[in-house]
Amino acid sequence: MMINLLIFAFGAIALLIAFVIVLRHWKELRMLNPLSIKEEQTRQKREAVIRRRFEERAAHRLEPFKRFARRTKQTITRSYEKTYERLQNFETFYRNMKSPFAVMAPTTRDRLKTLLDE
């Protein structure tokens, strides 16, 4: 029990001393720019190179899938356009078949004119 209290007291004193040191040098710590440290600059450059290589490899691996998706999209678009055109043609054909003699039949105005002339 007594040993636990001593360990706790030493730990509390150590934390208090660390806190006092940080408070005394707070302005200096706050003004410290990590980008001005040479090791940090080197580390960031290394990470950038690794990230760029990873992105390039990922792009190369995805290229076949992109090509497949592009071709599939083009095929679907062409198929849709052909189907739409066929449907339009079918509708036009159906309208003509619905009343095939409509073009040949005289209009009401023409019939009236004919009747008046007679």
C-alpha positions as a LaTeX table, in Angstrom:
\begin{tabular}{lrrr}
\hline
Residue & $x$ (\AA) & $y$ (\AA) & $z$ (\AA) \\
\hline
Met1 & 0.00 & 0.00 & 0.00 \\
Met2 & 2.78 & 2.39 & 0.98 \\
Ile3 & 4.75 & 1.54 & $-2.16$ \\
Asn4 & 1.75 & 2.39 & $-4.34$ \\
Leu5 & 1.46 & 5.79 & $-2.66$ \\
Leu6 & 5.17 & 6.47 & $-3.24$ \\
Ile7 & 4.93 & 5.47 & $-6.92$ \\
Phe8 & 1.83 & 7.64 & $-7.32$ \\
Ala9 & 3.57 & 10.60 & $-5.61$ \\
Phe10 & 6.69 & 10.30 & $-7.81$ \\
Gly11 & 4.51 & 10.04 & $-10.92$ \\
Ala12 & 2.51 & 13.11 & $-9.93$ \\
Ile13 & 5.73 & 15.08 & $-9.24$ \\
Ala14 & 7.17 & 14.00 & $-12.63$ \\
Leu15 & 4.02 & 15.11 & $-14.45$ \\
Leu16 & 4.04 & 18.43 & $-12.59$ \\
Ile17 & 7.69 & 19.06 & $-13.53$ \\
Ala18 & 6.97 & 18.20 & $-17.20$ \\
Phe19 & 3.98 & 20.54 & $-17.17$ \\
Val20 & 6.05 & 23.40 & $-15.71$ \\
Ile21 & 8.79 & 22.90 & $-18.34$ \\
Val22 & 6.25 & 22.93 & $-21.17$ \\
Leu23 & 4.63 & 26.09 & $-19.78$ \\
Arg24 & 7.99 & 27.90 & $-19.52$ \\
His25 & 8.93 & 27.11 & $-23.12$ \\
Trp26 & 5.42 & 27.36 & $-24.60$ \\
Lys27 & 6.18 & 30.40 & $-26.79$ \\
Glu28 & 9.24 & 28.71 & $-28.28$ \\
Leu29 & 7.36 & 25.48 & $-28.86$ \\
Arg30 & 4.49 & 27.31 & $-30.48$ \\
Met31 & 6.80 & 29.17 & $-32.86$ \\
Leu32 & 8.62 & 25.99 & $-33.87$ \\
Asn33 & 7.81 & 25.17 & $-37.48$ \\
Pro34 & 8.14 & 21.45 & $-38.23$ \\
Leu35 & 8.65 & 22.20 & $-41.93$ \\
Ser36 & 11.92 & 23.97 & $-41.16$ \\
Ile37 & 13.46 & 20.76 & $-39.81$ \\
Lys38 & 15.51 & 18.95 & $-42.47$ \\
Glu39 & 14.38 & 15.46 & $-41.39$ \\
Glu40 & 10.74 & 16.49 & $-41.63$ \\
Gln41 & 11.26 & 17.89 & $-45.12$ \\
Thr42 & 12.95 & 14.66 & $-46.21$ \\
Arg43 & 10.15 & 12.59 & $-44.69$ \\
Gln44 & 7.47 & 14.60 & $-46.49$ \\
Lys45 & 9.29 & 14.33 & $-49.83$ \\
Arg46 & 9.62 & 10.57 & $-49.36$ \\
Glu47 & 5.92 & 10.25 & $-48.55$ \\
Ala48 & 5.02 & 12.32 & $-51.63$ \\
Val49 & 7.14 & 10.06 & $-53.88$ \\
Ile50 & 5.59 & 6.93 & $-52.37$ \\
Arg51 & 2.08 & 8.35 & $-52.73$ \\
Arg52 & 2.71 & 9.31 & $-56.38$ \\
Arg53 & 4.06 & 5.83 & $-57.21$ \\
Phe54 & 1.07 & 4.21 & $-55.52$ \\
Glu55 & $-1.34$ & 6.40 & $-57.51$ \\
Glu56 & 0.46 & 5.59 & $-60.78$ \\
Arg57 & 0.29 & 1.86 & $-60.09$ \\
Ala58 & $-3.36$ & 2.10 & $-59.16$ \\
Ala59 & $-4.07$ & 4.02 & $-62.37$ \\
His60 & $-2.29$ & 1.35 & $-64.45$ \\
Arg61 & $-4.24$ & $-1.41$ & $-62.75$ \\
Leu62 & $-7.56$ & 0.34 & $-63.31$ \\
Glu63 & $-6.94$ & 1.16 & $-66.99$ \\
Pro64 & $-8.38$ & $-2.13$ & $-68.40$ \\
Phe65 & $-11.54$ & $-1.65$ & $-66.34$ \\
Lys66 & $-11.88$ & 1.93 & $-67.57$ \\
Arg67 & $-11.53$ & 0.81 & $-71.19$ \\
Phe68 & $-14.10$ & $-1.95$ & $-70.65$ \\
Ala69 & $-16.53$ & 0.50 & $-69.04$ \\
Arg70 & $-16.04$ & 3.01 & $-71.87$ \\
Arg71 & $-16.69$ & 0.36 & $-74.55$ \\
Thr72 & $-19.71$ & $-0.97$ & $-72.69$ \\
Lys73 & $-21.15$ & 2.52 & $-72.39$ \\
Gln74 & $-20.66$ & 3.15 & $-76.11$ \\
Thr75 & $-22.29$ & $-0.18$ & $-76.99$ \\
Ile76 & $-25.27$ & 0.50 & $-74.75$ \\
Thr77 & $-25.66$ & 4.01 & $-76.15$ \\
Arg78 & $-25.59$ & 2.76 & $-79.74$ \\
Ser79 & $-28.05$ & $-0.02$ & $-78.93$ \\
Tyr80 & $-30.41$ & 2.46 & $-77.28$ \\
Glu81 & $-30.23$ & 4.82 & $-80.27$ \\
Lys82 & $-30.92$ & 1.99 & $-82.73$ \\
Thr83 & $-33.85$ & 0.75 & $-80.66$ \\
Tyr84 & $-35.27$ & 4.27 & $-80.40$ \\
Glu85 & $-34.95$ & 4.76 & $-84.16$ \\
Arg86 & $-36.66$ & 1.42 & $-84.85$ \\
Leu87 & $-39.46$ & 2.35 & $-82.47$ \\
Gln88 & $-39.94$ & 5.69 & $-84.25$ \\
Asn89 & $-40.04$ & 3.93 & $-87.61$ \\
Phe90 & $-42.50$ & 1.37 & $-86.29$ \\
Glu91 & $-44.75$ & 4.11 & $-84.93$ \\
Thr92 & $-44.69$ & 5.94 & $-88.28$ \\
Phe93 & $-45.47$ & 2.69 & $-90.09$ \\
Tyr94 & $-48.34$ & 1.96 & $-87.67$ \\
Arg95 & $-49.85$ & 5.41 & $-88.20$ \\
Asn96 & $-49.73$ & 4.91 & $-91.98$ \\
Met97 & $-51.27$ & 1.45 & $-91.72$ \\
Lys98 & $-53.99$ & 2.67 & $-89.37$ \\
Ser99 & $-55.47$ & 4.88 & $-92.05$ \\
Pro100 & $-53.80$ & 3.95 & $-95.37$ \\
Phe101 & $-56.23$ & 5.89 & $-97.54$ \\
Ala102 & $-56.19$ & 9.04 & $-95.43$ \\
Val103 & $-53.79$ & 10.66 & $-97.86$ \\
Met104 & $-55.99$ & 9.82 & $-100.84$ \\
Ala105 & $-59.31$ & 10.81 & $-99.21$ \\
Pro106 & $-60.41$ & 14.37 & $-99.86$ \\
Thr107 & $-60.63$ & 16.75 & $-96.98$ \\
Thr108 & $-63.91$ & 18.22 & $-95.84$ \\
Arg109 & $-63.09$ & 21.50 & $-97.53$ \\
Asp110 & $-62.38$ & 19.77 & $-100.83$ \\
Arg111 & $-65.67$ & 17.84 & $-100.61$ \\
Leu112 & $-67.62$ & 21.01 & $-99.88$ \\
Lys113 & $-65.97$ & 22.73 & $-102.80$ \\
Thr114 & $-66.84$ & 19.81 & $-105.06$ \\
Leu115 & $-70.45$ & 19.74 & $-103.87$ \\
Leu116 & $-70.83$ & 23.48 & $-104.38$ \\
Asp117 & $-69.37$ & 23.24 & $-107.85$ \\
Glu118 & $-71.89$ & 20.54 & $-108.75$ \\
\hline
\end{tabular}
